[in-house]
Amino acid sequence: MKDKWIAIWISILALMILAACSSEDDSSEGENNEADPQTEQSSSEEGDDSGPVATVNGEELSREDFNTQYNGAKQQYEQMGMDVEGQQEQIEQSVIEEMIGLELLSQEAEAEGHEVSPDEVDERYEEFSSQFESEEAKQEAYEANDLDEETVREELERSLVINKYVEENTEEVEVTDEEIEEQYEVISEEQGENAPSLDESRDQIEQQLITSKENEQITKLIDELREEADVEVLI
């Protein structure tokens, strides 16, 4: 459970963003350059679209990566039916904070000497590739994001290394029946007579609580690293 969730959370250019971009490409065929990449960039980039968006212990976080993640996050919110109008600053803040957190985790994982094998990277790349309908769809996503297999593999390797560091520095999460029942009561009050039964909801509620607790641990870990780090946000 933990490994799967962390992998999704930290795959920067791949597991979520590229899949979202590829689905958007499919839906927008025939619209000749109507969605110029520049129009998808945040307003904070106007006037300076070349410099880094932040530095973490001297390491620059590129604006290109920021743009990719910003557009991917925006697409995900839209696909979930959320209105992103007027939410630009919040999305920007969320993306830049995630990038900083990932860089802090990556640097610390490297400092501790965590490594992964080629077989582990191959397995994760296969999981990533399986999200696309075809090899052609995957290559189209690569081209749309100026990526290639080598770059994606590097990002997946990075995510696996971070994964190992996080697993060694967080505790296994447990959820009690009492916590599940308390959360179910909240859901029942919100949904009223349309609420599913506890038995129907138990597995989903348990996973939501596990994810929430894991998130809290990782956030705490990042906060501790950031206290000792030299971080400068440049947007």
C-alpha positions in Angstrom: 0.0 0.0 0.0 2.6 2.5 1.1 4.9 1.8 -1.8 2.2 2.3 -4.4 0.9 5.5 -2.9 4.4 7.1 -2.5 5.3 6.1 -6.1 2.2 7.9 -7.4 2.9 11.0 -5.3 6.5 11.4 -6.4 6.6 10.5 -10.0 7.3 13.9 -11.3 7.0 13.8 -15.1 5.5 10.4 -15.5 2.8 8.4 -13.7 0.2 11.1 -13.5 1.2 14.1 -15.6 2.1 12.3 -18.8 -1.0 10.2 -18.7 -3.1 13.3 -18.3 -1.3 15.0 -21.1 -1.8 12.1 -23.4 -5.5 12.0 -22.8 -5.7 15.7 -23.5 -3.8 15.2 -26.7 -6.3 12.6 -27.8 -9.3 14.8 -27.1 -7.9 17.9 -28.8 -6.9 16.4 -32.2 -7.8 18.7 -35.0 -7.5 21.9 -33.0 -4.5 23.3 -34.9 -2.2 24.8 -32.3 -5.2 26.3 -30.6 -3.7 25.4 -27.2 -0.4 27.1 -27.5 1.9 25.8 -24.6 2.6 29.4 -23.7 -1.1 30.0 -22.9 -1.0 27.2 -20.4 1.8 28.7 -18.4 1.0 30.6 -15.3 1.0 34.4 -15.3 4.0 34.5 -12.9 6.2 33.3 -15.7 5.4 36.3 -18.0 8.5 38.3 -18.7 10.9 35.6 -17.4 10.4 32.0 -18.7 14.0 30.9 -18.5 15.3 31.1 -15.0 14.8 28.5 -12.2 11.7 28.7 -10.0 13.6 27.8 -6.8 16.9 26.6 -5.4 17.4 23.9 -2.8 20.8 23.7 -1.2 22.2 25.2 -4.4 20.3 22.9 -6.8 18.1 24.7 -9.3 14.5 23.6 -9.9 13.9 24.4 -13.6 11.0 26.4 -14.9 10.4 23.8 -17.6 9.7 21.2 -14.9 7.5 23.6 -13.1 5.5 24.3 -16.2 5.1 20.6 -16.9 3.9 19.9 -13.4 1.7 23.0 -13.2 -0.1 22.1 -16.5 -0.4 18.5 -15.3 -1.9 19.5 -12.0 -4.4 21.9 -13.7 -5.5 19.1 -16.0 -6.0 16.7 -13.2 -8.2 19.2 -11.3 -10.2 19.8 -14.4 -10.7 16.1 -15.1 -12.0 15.7 -11.5 -14.6 18.4 -12.3 -13.0 21.1 -10.2 -13.2 24.7 -11.2 -9.6 26.0 -11.5 -10.6 29.6 -12.4 -9.0 31.9 -10.0 -7.0 29.1 -8.4 -3.8 29.8 -10.2 -1.8 31.0 -7.2 -2.9 28.1 -5.1 -1.9 25.6 -7.8 1.4 27.3 -8.3 2.1 27.2 -4.6 1.2 23.5 -4.4 3.4 22.6 -7.3 6.5 24.5 -6.1 6.1 23.2 -2.6 5.9 19.6 -4.0 9.0 20.2 -6.1 10.9 21.5 -3.2 9.8 18.6 -1.0 10.8 16.1 -3.6 14.2 17.7 -4.1 14.9 17.6 -0.3 13.9 13.9 -0.2 16.0 13.2 -3.2 19.1 14.9 -1.9 18.8 13.2 1.5 18.2 9.8 -0.1 21.4 10.3 -2.2 23.3 11.4 0.8 22.3 8.2 2.7 23.5 6.1 -0.3 20.1 4.6 -1.4 20.2 2.9 -4.7 17.9 0.8 -6.9 18.7 -2.0 -9.4 18.1 -1.9 -13.1 15.4 -4.6 -12.7 13.5 -2.4 -10.3 13.6 0.5 -12.8 12.5 -1.9 -15.6 9.5 -3.0 -13.5 8.4 0.5 -12.7 8.8 1.6 -16.3 6.6 -1.3 -17.4 4.0 -0.1 -14.9 4.2 3.4 -16.3 4.0 2.2 -19.9 0.9 0.2 -19.2 -1.1 3.4 -18.5 -1.0 4.2 -22.2 -3.4 2.7 -24.7 -0.5 1.9 -27.1 3.1 2.5 -27.8 2.1 5.2 -30.2 0.1 7.1 -27.5 3.1 6.9 -25.2 5.5 8.3 -27.9 3.0 11.1 -28.6 3.0 12.0 -25.0 6.8 12.0 -25.0 6.9 14.4 -28.0 4.3 16.7 -26.5 6.4 17.1 -23.4 9.8 17.0 -25.0 10.7 13.8 -23.2 12.2 10.5 -24.1 12.5 7.0 -22.5 15.9 7.8 -20.9 14.5 10.9 -19.1 11.4 9.0 -17.9 13.5 6.1 -16.6 15.8 8.6 -14.8 12.7 10.1 -13.1 11.3 6.7 -12.2 14.7 5.7 -10.7 14.7 8.9 -8.7 11.2 8.1 -7.4 12.3 4.6 -6.3 15.3 5.9 -4.5 13.2 8.5 -2.7 10.7 5.7 -1.9 13.4 3.7 -0.2 14.5 6.6 1.9 10.9 7.4 2.9 10.1 3.8 3.9 13.2 3.7 6.1 12.3 7.0 7.8 8.6 6.6 8.4 6.5 4.0 10.3 4.1 1.5 9.0 0.6 3.0 9.2 -2.2 1.3 11.0 -5.9 2.1 11.0 -8.3 1.0 13.8 -11.9 -0.1 13.4 -12.9 2.9 15.6 -11.2 5.3 13.2 -13.0 3.8 10.3 -16.4 4.0 12.1 -15.8 7.6 13.1 -15.0 8.5 9.5 -18.0 6.6 8.3 -20.2 8.7 10.6 -18.9 11.9 9.0 -19.6 10.5 5.5 -23.1 9.4 6.6 -23.9 12.9 7.9 -22.7 14.5 4.7 -24.5 12.1 2.3 -27.6 11.2 4.4 -29.8 8.5 3.1 -27.6 8.2 -0.1 -24.6 7.1 2.0 -23.4 3.5 1.3 -23.3 1.0 4.1 -20.3 0.7 6.4 -19.4 -2.7 4.9 -19.5 -1.2 1.4 -17.4 1.7 2.5 -14.9 0.1 4.8 -12.1 -0.7 2.4 -12.2 2.7 0.7 -12.3 4.6 4.1 -9.4 2.5 5.4 -7.3 3.4 2.4 -8.2 7.0 2.7 -7.1 7.1 6.3 -3.9 5.2 5.5 -3.1 7.7 2.8 -3.8 10.6 5.1 -1.5 9.2 7.8 1.3 8.5 5.3 0.9 12.0 4.0 1.3 13.4 7.5 4.5 11.5 8.1 6.0 12.5 4.8 5.1 16.1 5.3 6.7 16.0 8.7 9.8 14.4 7.2 10.1 17.1 4.6 9.5 19.9 7.2 12.4 18.5 9.2 14.7 18.5 6.2 13.6 22.0 5.2 14.6 23.4 8.6 18.2 22.5 7.9 18.1 23.4 4.2 18.8 26.5 2.2 15.7 27.0 0.1 14.9 30.0 -2.0 11.7 30.4 -4.0 12.1 32.6 -7.1 8.6 33.0 -8.4 
